[in-house]
Amino acid sequence: LVKKITSWSNKLRTTLALSSTKGEYKVLYEAAKNITYICRLYQELGLS
């Protein structure tokens, strides 16, 4: 029984880690989009 619980626990941790990593990539992607938008806006306004 202990082996099964340990195995399940390890699978859960792996799933959470992958989910967390995926969330971090989404945040980085959104940040990059915002930075790109701001850079283009500055260029259009002649501020860069």
mmJSON file of the N, C-alpha and C atoms, coordinates in Angstrom:
{"data_MODEL":{"atom_site":{
"group_PDB":["ATOM","ATOM","ATOM","ATOM","ATOM","ATOM","ATOM","ATOM","ATOM","ATOM","ATOM","ATOM","ATOM","ATOM","ATOM","ATOM","ATOM","ATOM","ATOM","ATOM","ATOM","ATOM","ATOM","ATOM","ATOM","ATOM","ATOM","ATOM","ATOM","ATOM","ATOM","ATOM","ATOM","ATOM","ATOM","ATOM","ATOM","ATOM","ATOM","ATOM","ATOM","ATOM","ATOM","ATOM","ATOM","ATOM","ATOM","ATOM","ATOM","ATOM","ATOM","ATOM","ATOM","ATOM","ATOM","ATOM","ATOM","ATOM","ATOM","ATOM","ATOM","ATOM","ATOM","ATOM","ATOM","ATOM","ATOM","ATOM","ATOM","ATOM","ATOM","ATOM","ATOM","ATOM","ATOM","ATOM","ATOM","ATOM","ATOM","ATOM","ATOM","ATOM","ATOM","ATOM","ATOM","ATOM","ATOM","ATOM","ATOM","ATOM","ATOM","ATOM","ATOM","ATOM","ATOM","ATOM","ATOM","ATOM","ATOM","ATOM","ATOM","ATOM","ATOM","ATOM","ATOM","ATOM","ATOM","ATOM","ATOM","ATOM","ATOM","ATOM","ATOM","ATOM","ATOM","ATOM","ATOM","ATOM","ATOM","ATOM","ATOM","ATOM","ATOM","ATOM","ATOM","ATOM","ATOM","ATOM","ATOM","ATOM","ATOM","ATOM","ATOM","ATOM","ATOM","ATOM","ATOM","ATOM","ATOM","ATOM","ATOM","ATOM","ATOM","ATOM"],
"id":[1,2,3,4,5,6,7,8,9,10,11,12,13,14,15,16,17,18,19,20,21,22,23,24,25,26,27,28,29,30,31,32,33,34,35,36,37,38,39,40,41,42,43,44,45,46,47,48,49,50,51,52,53,54,55,56,57,58,59,60,61,62,63,64,65,66,67,68,69,70,71,72,73,74,75,76,77,78,79,80,81,82,83,84,85,86,87,88,89,90,91,92,93,94,95,96,97,98,99,100,101,102,103,104,105,106,107,108,109,110,111,112,113,114,115,116,117,118,119,120,121,122,123,124,125,126,127,128,129,130,131,132,133,134,135,136,137,138,139,140,141,142,143,144],
"type_symbol":["N","C","C","N","C","C","N","C","C","N","C","C","N","C","C","N","C","C","N","C","C","N","C","C","N","C","C","N","C","C","N","C","C","N","C","C","N","C","C","N","C","C","N","C","C","N","C","C","N","C","C","N","C","C","N","C","C","N","C","C","N","C","C","N","C","C","N","C","C","N","C","C","N","C","C","N","C","C","N","C","C","N","C","C","N","C","C","N","C","C","N","C","C","N","C","C","N","C","C","N","C","C","N","C","C","N","C","C","N","C","C","N","C","C","N","C","C","N","C","C","N","C","C","N","C","C","N","C","C","N","C","C","N","C","C","N","C","C","N","C","C","N","C","C"],
"label_atom_id":["N","CA","C","N","CA","C","N","CA","C","N","CA","C","N","CA","C","N","CA","C","N","CA","C","N","CA","C","N","CA","C","N","CA","C","N","CA","C","N","CA","C","N","CA","C","N","CA","C","N","CA","C","N","CA","C","N","CA","C","N","CA","C","N","CA","C","N","CA","C","N","CA","C","N","CA","C","N","CA","C","N","CA","C","N","CA","C","N","CA","C","N","CA","C","N","CA","C","N","CA","C","N","CA","C","N","CA","C","N","CA","C","N","CA","C","N","CA","C","N","CA","C","N","CA","C","N","CA","C","N","CA","C","N","CA","C","N","CA","C","N","CA","C","N","CA","C","N","CA","C","N","CA","C","N","CA","C","N","CA","C","N","CA","C","N","CA","C"],
"label_alt_id":[null,null,null,null,null,null,null,null,null,null,null,null,null,null,null,null,null,null,null,null,null,null,null,null,null,null,null,null,null,null,null,null,null,null,null,null,null,null,null,null,null,null,null,null,null,null,null,null,null,null,null,null,null,null,null,null,null,null,null,null,null,null,null,null,null,null,null,null,null,null,null,null,null,null,null,null,null,null,null,null,null,null,null,null,null,null,null,null,null,null,null,null,null,null,null,null,null,null,null,null,null,null,null,null,null,null,null,null,null,null,null,null,null,null,null,null,null,null,null,null,null,null,null,null,null,null,null,null,null,null,null,null,null,null,null,null,null,null,null,null,null,null,null,null],
"label_comp_id":["LEU","LEU","LEU","VAL","VAL","VAL","LYS","LYS","LYS","LYS","LYS","LYS","ILE","ILE","ILE","THR","THR","THR","SER","SER","SER","TRP","TRP","TRP","SER","SER","SER","ASN","ASN","ASN","LYS","LYS","LYS","LEU","LEU","LEU","ARG","ARG","ARG","THR","THR","THR","THR","THR","THR","LEU","LEU","LEU","ALA","ALA","ALA","LEU","LEU","LEU","SER","SER","SER","SER","SER","SER","THR","THR","THR","LYS","LYS","LYS","GLY","GLY","GLY","GLU","GLU","GLU","TYR","TYR","TYR","LYS","LYS","LYS","VAL","VAL","VAL","LEU","LEU","LEU","TYR","TYR","TYR","GLU","GLU","GLU","ALA","ALA","ALA","ALA","ALA","ALA","LYS","LYS","LYS","ASN","ASN","ASN","ILE","ILE","ILE","THR","THR","THR","TYR","TYR","TYR","ILE","ILE","ILE","CYS","CYS","CYS","ARG","ARG","ARG","LEU","LEU","LEU","TYR","TYR","TYR","GLN","GLN","GLN","GLU","GLU","GLU","LEU","LEU","LEU","GLY","GLY","GLY","LEU","LEU","LEU","SER","SER","SER"],
"label_asym_id":["A","A","A","A","A","A","A","A","A","A","A","A","A","A","A","A","A","A","A","A","A","A","A","A","A","A","A","A","A","A","A","A","A","A","A","A","A","A","A","A","A","A","A","A","A","A","A","A","A","A","A","A","A","A","A","A","A","A","A","A","A","A","A","A","A","A","A","A","A","A","A","A","A","A","A","A","A","A","A","A","A","A","A","A","A","A","A","A","A","A","A","A","A","A","A","A","A","A","A","A","A","A","A","A","A","A","A","A","A","A","A","A","A","A","A","A","A","A","A","A","A","A","A","A","A","A","A","A","A","A","A","A","A","A","A","A","A","A","A","A","A","A","A","A"],
"label_entity_id":["1","1","1","1","1","1","1","1","1","1","1","1","1","1","1","1","1","1","1","1","1","1","1","1","1","1","1","1","1","1","1","1","1","1","1","1","1","1","1","1","1","1","1","1","1","1","1","1","1","1","1","1","1","1","1","1","1","1","1","1","1","1","1","1","1","1","1","1","1","1","1","1","1","1","1","1","1","1","1","1","1","1","1","1","1","1","1","1","1","1","1","1","1","1","1","1","1","1","1","1","1","1","1","1","1","1","1","1","1","1","1","1","1","1","1","1","1","1","1","1","1","1","1","1","1","1","1","1","1","1","1","1","1","1","1","1","1","1","1","1","1","1","1","1"],
"label_seq_id":[1,1,1,2,2,2,3,3,3,4,4,4,5,5,5,6,6,6,7,7,7,8,8,8,9,9,9,10,10,10,11,11,11,12,12,12,13,13,13,14,14,14,15,15,15,16,16,16,17,17,17,18,18,18,19,19,19,20,20,20,21,21,21,22,22,22,23,23,23,24,24,24,25,25,25,26,26,26,27,27,27,28,28,28,29,29,29,30,30,30,31,31,31,32,32,32,33,33,33,34,34,34,35,35,35,36,36,36,37,37,37,38,38,38,39,39,39,40,40,40,41,41,41,42,42,42,43,43,43,44,44,44,45,45,45,46,46,46,47,47,47,48,48,48],
"pdbx_PDB_ins_code":[null,null,null,null,null,null,null,null,null,null,null,null,null,null,null,null,null,null,null,null,null,null,null,null,null,null,null,null,null,null,null,null,null,null,null,null,null,null,null,null,null,null,null,null,null,null,null,null,null,null,null,null,null,null,null,null,null,null,null,null,null,null,null,null,null,null,null,null,null,null,null,null,null,null,null,null,null,null,null,null,null,null,null,null,null,null,null,null,null,null,null,null,null,null,null,null,null,null,null,null,null,null,null,null,null,null,null,null,null,null,null,null,null,null,null,null,null,null,null,null,null,null,null,null,null,null,null,null,null,null,null,null,null,null,null,null,null,null,null,null,null,null,null,null],
"Cartn_x":[0.832,0.0,0.868,1.958,2.83,3.45,3.841,4.423,3.417,2.157,1.128,0.899,0.879,0.688,1.875,3.085,4.285,4.273,3.906,3.837,2.82,1.643,0.605,1.082,1.747,2.25,3.274,4.165,5.171,4.524,3.508,2.796,2.104,1.518,0.841,1.836,2.999,4.021,4.483,4.679,5.092,4.032,2.766,1.668,1.61,1.756,1.728,2.905,4.074,5.252,5.048,4.514,4.266,3.223,2.187,1.136,1.69,2.534,3.147,4.046,4.831,5.723,4.915,3.832,2.973,2.408,2.0,1.486,2.544,3.77,4.861,5.154,5.109,5.317,4.226,3.0,1.901,2.126,2.57,2.839,3.967,5.035,6.154,5.715,4.871,4.369,3.562,2.684,1.88,2.76,3.77,4.691,5.436,5.875,6.583,5.666,4.402,3.45,3.28,3.177,3.012,4.243,5.413,6.653,6.743,6.401,6.419,5.449,4.26,3.26,3.779,4.359,4.864,6.012,6.902,8.018,7.51,6.523,5.96,5.241,4.545,3.862,4.872,5.96,7.013,7.604,7.814,8.36,7.401,6.117,5.127,5.035,5.25,5.201,6.535,7.531,8.848,9.613,9.339,9.985,11.166,11.433,12.541,13.762],
"Cartn_y":[-1.205,0.0,1.257,1.246,2.422,2.715,1.658,1.854,2.517,2.097,2.68,4.149,4.472,5.87,6.714,6.188,6.919,7.132,6.09,6.195,7.255,7.238,8.217,9.621,9.758,11.06,11.604,10.753,11.183,11.606,10.872,11.239,12.586,12.807,14.07,15.224,15.039,16.095,16.407,15.368,15.572,16.357,15.993,16.691,18.147,18.392,19.765,20.563,19.947,20.642,21.015,20.091,20.383,21.475,21.419,22.423,23.789,23.817,25.063,25.643,24.784,25.232,25.795,25.131,25.605,26.983,27.163,28.461,29.542,29.194,30.17,30.572,29.606,29.93,30.866,30.648,31.523,32.946,33.079,34.404,35.084,34.34,34.913,35.339,34.535,34.861,36.156,36.28,37.498,38.712,38.548,39.654,40.07,39.105,39.414,40.153,39.741,40.443,41.889,42.11,43.468,44.322,43.761,44.502,44.864,43.915,44.179,45.3,45.27,46.307,47.677,47.742,49.015,49.533,48.646,49.065,49.636,48.972,49.472,50.804,50.945,52.195,53.334,53.082,54.095,54.477,53.488,53.778,54.651,54.33,55.115,56.54,56.709,58.04,58.776,58.092,58.703,58.845,57.992,58.09,57.137,56.323,55.374,55.831],
"Cartn_z":[0.0,0.0,0.0,0.755,0.829,-0.53,-1.261,-2.593,-3.529,-3.449,-4.314,-3.977,-2.708,-2.296,-2.742,-2.573,-2.993,-4.497,-5.242,-6.699,-7.112,-6.494,-6.812,-6.472,-5.336,-4.9,-5.887,-6.365,-7.337,-8.648,-9.091,-10.319,-10.151,-8.994,-8.723,-8.761,-8.147,-8.153,-9.566,-10.38,-11.766,-12.519,-12.328,-12.993,-12.55,-11.261,-10.764,-11.302,-11.387,-11.9,-13.36,-14.149,-15.559,-15.702,-14.883,-14.925,-14.532,-13.526,-13.073,-14.155,-14.788,-15.859,-17.016,-17.36,-18.445,-18.108,-16.867,-16.432,-16.501,-16.133,-16.195,-17.635,-18.558,-19.968,-20.477,-20.048,-20.469,-19.965,-18.729,-18.161,-18.925,-19.225,-19.982,-21.374,-22.009,-23.34,-23.31,-22.334,-22.215,-21.932,-21.112,-20.817,-22.079,-22.866,-24.115,-25.086,-25.157,-26.028,-25.583,-24.278,-23.762,-24.038,-23.861,-24.127,-25.598,-26.465,-27.907,-28.253,-27.673,-27.922,-27.485,-26.304,-25.782,-26.641,-27.068,-27.928,-29.244,-29.836,-31.1,-30.899,-29.791,-29.488,-29.35,-28.627,-28.469,-29.818,-30.69,-32.017,-32.815,-32.771,-33.503,-32.975,-31.684,-31.086,-31.209,-31.759,-31.927,-30.626,-29.667,-28.363,-28.204,-29.2,-29.039,-29.798],
"occupancy":[1.0,1.0,1.0,1.0,1.0,1.0,1.0,1.0,1.0,1.0,1.0,1.0,1.0,1.0,1.0,1.0,1.0,1.0,1.0,1.0,1.0,1.0,1.0,1.0,1.0,1.0,1.0,1.0,1.0,1.0,1.0,1.0,1.0,1.0,1.0,1.0,1.0,1.0,1.0,1.0,1.0,1.0,1.0,1.0,1.0,1.0,1.0,1.0,1.0,1.0,1.0,1.0,1.0,1.0,1.0,1.0,1.0,1.0,1.0,1.0,1.0,1.0,1.0,1.0,1.0,1.0,1.0,1.0,1.0,1.0,1.0,1.0,1.0,1.0,1.0,1.0,1.0,1.0,1.0,1.0,1.0,1.0,1.0,1.0,1.0,1.0,1.0,1.0,1.0,1.0,1.0,1.0,1.0,1.0,1.0,1.0,1.0,1.0,1.0,1.0,1.0,1.0,1.0,1.0,1.0,1.0,1.0,1.0,1.0,1.0,1.0,1.0,1.0,1.0,1.0,1.0,1.0,1.0,1.0,1.0,1.0,1.0,1.0,1.0,1.0,1.0,1.0,1.0,1.0,1.0,1.0,1.0,1.0,1.0,1.0,1.0,1.0,1.0,1.0,1.0,1.0,1.0,1.0,1.0],
"B_iso_or_equiv":[0.0,0.0,0.0,0.0,0.0,0.0,0.0,0.0,0.0,0.0,0.0,0.0,0.0,0.0,0.0,0.0,0.0,0.0,0.0,0.0,0.0,0.0,0.0,0.0,0.0,0.0,0.0,0.0,0.0,0.0,0.0,0.0,0.0,0.0,0.0,0.0,0.0,0.0,0.0,0.0,0.0,0.0,0.0,0.0,0.0,0.0,0.0,0.0,0.0,0.0,0.0,0.0,0.0,0.0,0.0,0.0,0.0,0.0,0.0,0.0,0.0,0.0,0.0,0.0,0.0,0.0,0.0,0.0,0.0,0.0,0.0,0.0,0.0,0.0,0.0,0.0,0.0,0.0,0.0,0.0,0.0,0.0,0.0,0.0,0.0,0.0,0.0,0.0,0.0,0.0,0.0,0.0,0.0,0.0,0.0,0.0,0.0,0.0,0.0,0.0,0.0,0.0,0.0,0.0,0.0,0.0,0.0,0.0,0.0,0.0,0.0,0.0,0.0,0.0,0.0,0.0,0.0,0.0,0.0,0.0,0.0,0.0,0.0,0.0,0.0,0.0,0.0,0.0,0.0,0.0,0.0,0.0,0.0,0.0,0.0,0.0,0.0,0.0,0.0,0.0,0.0,0.0,0.0,0.0],
"pdbx_formal_charge":[null,null,null,null,null,null,null,null,null,null,null,null,null,null,null,null,null,null,null,null,null,null,null,null,null,null,null,null,null,null,null,null,null,null,null,null,null,null,null,null,null,null,null,null,null,null,null,null,null,null,null,null,null,null,null,null,null,null,null,null,null,null,null,null,null,null,null,null,null,null,null,null,null,null,null,null,null,null,null,null,null,null,null,null,null,null,null,null,null,null,null,null,null,null,null,null,null,null,null,null,null,null,null,null,null,null,null,null,null,null,null,null,null,null,null,null,null,null,null,null,null,null,null,null,null,null,null,null,null,null,null,null,null,null,null,null,null,null,null,null,null,null,null,null],
"auth_seq_id":[1,1,1,2,2,2,3,3,3,4,4,4,5,5,5,6,6,6,7,7,7,8,8,8,9,9,9,10,10,10,11,11,11,12,12,12,13,13,13,14,14,14,15,15,15,16,16,16,17,17,17,18,18,18,19,19,19,20,20,20,21,21,21,22,22,22,23,23,23,24,24,24,25,25,25,26,26,26,27,27,27,28,28,28,29,29,29,30,30,30,31,31,31,32,32,32,33,33,33,34,34,34,35,35,35,36,36,36,37,37,37,38,38,38,39,39,39,40,40,40,41,41,41,42,42,42,43,43,43,44,44,44,45,45,45,46,46,46,47,47,47,48,48,48],
"auth_comp_id":["LEU","LEU","LEU","VAL","VAL","VAL","LYS","LYS","LYS","LYS","LYS","LYS","ILE","ILE","ILE","THR","THR","THR","SER","SER","SER","TRP","TRP","TRP","SER","SER","SER","ASN","ASN","ASN","LYS","LYS","LYS","LEU","LEU","LEU","ARG","ARG","ARG","THR","THR","THR","THR","THR","THR","LEU","LEU","LEU","ALA","ALA","ALA","LEU","LEU","LEU","SER","SER","SER","SER","SER","SER","THR","THR","THR","LYS","LYS","LYS","GLY","GLY","GLY","GLU","GLU","GLU","TYR","TYR","TYR","LYS","LYS","LYS","VAL","VAL","VAL","LEU","LEU","LEU","TYR","TYR","TYR","GLU","GLU","GLU","ALA","ALA","ALA","ALA","ALA","ALA","LYS","LYS","LYS","ASN","ASN","ASN","ILE","ILE","ILE","THR","THR","THR","TYR","TYR","TYR","ILE","ILE","ILE","CYS","CYS","CYS","ARG","ARG","ARG","LEU","LEU","LEU","TYR","TYR","TYR","GLN","GLN","GLN","GLU","GLU","GLU","LEU","LEU","LEU","GLY","GLY","GLY","LEU","LEU","LEU","SER","SER","SER"],
"auth_asym_id":["A","A","A","A","A","A","A","A","A","A","A","A","A","A","A","A","A","A","A","A","A","A","A","A","A","A","A","A","A","A","A","A","A","A","A","A","A","A","A","A","A","A","A","A","A","A","A","A","A","A","A","A","A","A","A","A","A","A","A","A","A","A","A","A","A","A","A","A","A","A","A","A","A","A","A","A","A","A","A","A","A","A","A","A","A","A","A","A","A","A","A","A","A","A","A","A","A","A","A","A","A","A","A","A","A","A","A","A","A","A","A","A","A","A","A","A","A","A","A","A","A","A","A","A","A","A","A","A","A","A","A","A","A","A","A","A","A","A","A","A","A","A","A","A"],
"auth_atom_id":["N","CA","C","N","CA","C","N","CA","C","N","CA","C","N","CA","C","N","CA","C","N","CA","C","N","CA","C","N","CA","C","N","CA","C","N","CA","C","N","CA","C","N","CA","C","N","CA","C","N","CA","C","N","CA","C","N","CA","C","N","CA","C","N","CA","C","N","CA","C","N","CA","C","N","CA","C","N","CA","C","N","CA","C","N","CA","C","N","CA","C","N","CA","C","N","CA","C","N","CA","C","N","CA","C","N","CA","C","N","CA","C","N","CA","C","N","CA","C","N","CA","C","N","CA","C","N","CA","C","N","CA","C","N","CA","C","N","CA","C","N","CA","C","N","CA","C","N","CA","C","N","CA","C","N","CA","C","N","CA","C","N","CA","C","N","CA","C"],
"pdbx_PDB_model_num":[1,1,1,1,1,1,1,1,1,1,1,1,1,1,1,1,1,1,1,1,1,1,1,1,1,1,1,1,1,1,1,1,1,1,1,1,1,1,1,1,1,1,1,1,1,1,1,1,1,1,1,1,1,1,1,1,1,1,1,1,1,1,1,1,1,1,1,1,1,1,1,1,1,1,1,1,1,1,1,1,1,1,1,1,1,1,1,1,1,1,1,1,1,1,1,1,1,1,1,1,1,1,1,1,1,1,1,1,1,1,1,1,1,1,1,1,1,1,1,1,1,1,1,1,1,1,1,1,1,1,1,1,1,1,1,1,1,1,1,1,1,1,1,1]
}}}
